[in-house]
Amino acid sequence: MNDFFREFGASLERIAEKQLPAGLKRRVGAEDVVQSACRTFFRRAQGGEFQLEDSENLWRLMCAITLTKVREQMRFHLRKKRSLQNELPLTPVGETESVAAFEPVADEQSPAEALEFAEQFQQIMTGLDREEQQVIDLKLQDLSNDDVAEQLGCSERTVRRILKKVQAVLTRSFDAA
C-alpha cells in the first residue's frame, strides 16, 4: 500500500487540490479526498470489481475516483444548510473592541460550580438507559464513534443515533433550566 500511495498519492493530491474551490479547502483538504479515493479503490478492488490490464488504466481509474470524490465533497459542503455562503468570517478586533471580549471568563471552575456540574451530570446520566450511558461513558474516554460501535457491538450509525437522542435530552434539560 505504501508503494501504491508513493506512486499515485502526490499526483492525485495535486489533481484534487486544483479541483477544490478555495472556500471548500478550509473544510476539506486534498489529502482527505485522496485518502477517501484510495479507500474506495481498495474496497472495490478487494471485491473484484476492477479488471485492470496496466498501470495506465489504474491511473485513469484513480483519477476518475478522485474527481468523483471531489464532486461529492462539493455537493455535500455546498448544500443550502452547509453552504459556504452561510459562513461568517471572524471580525478582527478593532479599536472599539477589547481583546478581553475574546478571553475566557475564568480558567477554572470554583469547587461549588464543579459540584453543581457533577450533580447535574449525574442526574442526566441517571435519566438515560443503559446503552445511552455506555455510549456517553465511552465518548467521554475520547473514543471515536467507530471505536464505540466496535466496543458495543453495534453500527456506527447506531452510535450517532444514540448521541443525537442524548443531545435532544440535554437540549430539553438546558432549555428547561
C-alpha positions in Angstrom: 0.0 0.0 0.0 2.9 2.4 0.7 4.2 1.8 -2.8 0.8 2.5 -4.2 0.5 5.8 -2.3 4.1 6.7 -3.1 3.4 6.2 -6.8 0.0 7.9 -7.1 -0.6 9.9 -3.9 1.2 13.2 -4.7 -0.2 13.4 -8.2 -3.7 12.6 -7.1 -3.4 15.3 -4.4 -2.4 17.9 -7.0 -5.4 17.0 -9.1 -7.7 17.2 -6.1 -6.1 20.5 -5.0 -6.7 22.1 -8.4 -10.4 21.0 -8.4 -11.3 22.0 -4.9 -12.8 25.6 -4.7 -10.9 27.9 -2.4 -13.6 28.2 0.2 -14.0 24.4 0.4 -10.3 24.0 1.0 -10.9 25.4 4.5 -13.1 22.4 5.2 -11.6 19.6 3.1 -8.0 19.0 2.2 -6.8 17.4 -1.0 -5.2 14.7 1.1 -8.6 13.8 2.7 -10.1 13.4 -0.8 -7.2 11.2 -2.0 -7.4 9.0 1.1 -11.1 8.5 0.5 -10.4 7.7 -3.1 -7.8 5.1 -2.1 -10.1 3.5 0.5 -12.9 3.3 -2.2 -10.4 1.8 -4.7 -9.1 -0.8 -2.3 -12.5 -1.8 -1.0 -13.9 -2.2 -4.5 -10.7 -3.9 -5.8 -10.9 -6.4 -2.9 -14.5 -7.2 -4.1 -13.2 -7.9 -7.6 -14.9 -5.0 -9.3 -11.9 -3.9 -11.4 -10.1 -5.6 -14.3 -7.0 -3.5 -14.9 -4.5 -4.5 -17.6 -1.8 -2.0 -16.9 -0.7 0.9 -14.7 -2.2 3.4 -17.2 -5.7 2.0 -16.7 -5.1 2.1 -12.9 -4.0 5.8 -13.2 -7.1 6.7 -15.1 -9.3 4.8 -12.7 -7.7 6.6 -9.7 -8.1 10.0 -11.4 -11.8 9.2 -12.0 -12.4 8.1 -8.4 -10.6 11.2 -7.1 -12.6 13.6 -9.2 -15.8 11.9 -8.2 -14.8 12.3 -4.5 -14.1 16.0 -5.1 -17.6 16.4 -6.7 -19.2 14.5 -3.8 -17.4 16.8 -1.3 -18.5 19.9 -3.3 -22.1 18.7 -3.4 -22.1 17.9 0.4 -20.5 21.2 1.5 -22.3 23.4 -0.9 -25.8 22.3 0.0 -28.0 25.0 1.4 -27.7 24.3 5.1 -23.9 23.8 4.9 -23.3 26.4 2.2 -20.0 28.3 2.2 -22.1 31.5 1.8 -23.5 30.8 5.3 -20.1 31.1 6.9 -19.4 34.4 8.6 -15.7 35.5 9.0 -14.5 36.3 12.4 -14.2 40.1 12.6 -10.8 41.4 13.5 -10.5 43.1 16.9 -11.0 46.8 16.2 -10.2 49.8 18.2 -13.6 49.8 19.7 -13.5 46.2 20.7 -11.4 44.8 23.5 -9.2 41.8 23.3 -10.7 40.8 26.6 -14.0 40.2 24.9 -12.5 37.0 23.4 -10.8 35.8 26.5 -12.3 33.0 28.7 -14.1 34.4 31.8 -12.2 32.0 34.1 -9.7 29.3 33.6 -11.1 27.0 36.3 -14.4 26.3 37.9 -14.9 27.0 41.5 -15.5 24.0 43.7 -19.2 24.9 44.0 -19.5 25.1 40.2 -17.7 21.8 39.8 -20.0 20.2 42.3 -23.1 21.6 40.7 -21.9 20.4 37.3 -21.2 16.9 38.7 -24.7 16.7 40.3 -26.4 17.8 37.0 -24.3 15.4 35.0 -25.2 12.5 37.3 -28.9 13.4 37.2 -28.8 13.5 33.4 -26.9 10.2 33.3 -29.4 8.5 35.6 -32.2 9.5 33.3 -30.6 7.7 30.4 -31.0 4.0 29.6 -28.0 1.6 29.9 -27.0 1.7 26.3 -27.0 5.5 26.2 -25.0 5.6 29.4 -22.4 3.2 27.9 -22.1 5.4 24.7 -21.6 8.6 26.8 -19.1 6.9 29.0 -17.0 5.7 26.0 -17.3 9.1 24.3 -16.0 10.7 27.5 -13.0 8.4 27.2 -12.4 10.2 23.9 -13.2 7.2 21.7 -14.4 7.7 18.1 -17.9 6.7 17.0 -16.4 3.7 15.2 -14.5 2.6 18.3 -17.6 3.0 20.5 -19.6 0.9 17.9 -16.9 -1.8 17.9 -16.9 -2.0 21.7 -20.7 -2.1 22.0 -21.1 -4.5 19.0 -23.3 -2.1 17.1 -23.1 0.0 14.0 -21.5 3.5 13.9 -24.9 4.8 12.7 -26.5 3.4 15.9 -23.9 5.3 18.0 -24.7 8.5 16.1 -28.4 7.9 16.6 -27.9 7.5 20.3 -25.8 10.6 20.6 -28.4 12.6 18.7 -31.1 11.3 21.2 -28.9 12.2 24.2 -28.2 15.6 22.6 -32.0 16.2 22.4 -32.4 15.2 26.1 -29.6 17.7 27.0 -31.1 20.4 25.0 -34.5 19.9 26.7 -32.8 19.9 30.1 -30.9 23.1 29.4 -34.0 24.8 27.9 -36.0 23.9 31.0 -33.3 25.4 33.2 
